């Protein structure tokens, strides 16, 4: 994420270009999930 934040504008422009070409029409918002879930345990279910 640190690397992406350094070139945020170009990343956002590329994402917008892709979405507009892939899904033509009027788009007001594009939401994406950046969460990562990871669970580890020594105890089996």
MOBELTA-V72668 format. One record per backbone hydrogen bond with DSSP energy under -0.5 kcal/mol. CO is the residue of the C=O (numbers start at 0). NH is the residue of the N-H. Records with the same first field share a line. If there is no record, write none. Layout:
CO: NH + NH
//
This chain:
0: 4
1: 5
2: 6
3: 6
4: 7
6: 10
7: 11
8: 12
9: 13
10: 14
11: 15
12: 16
13: 17
14: 18
15: 19
16: 20
17: 21
18: 22
24: 26
31: 33
41: 43
//
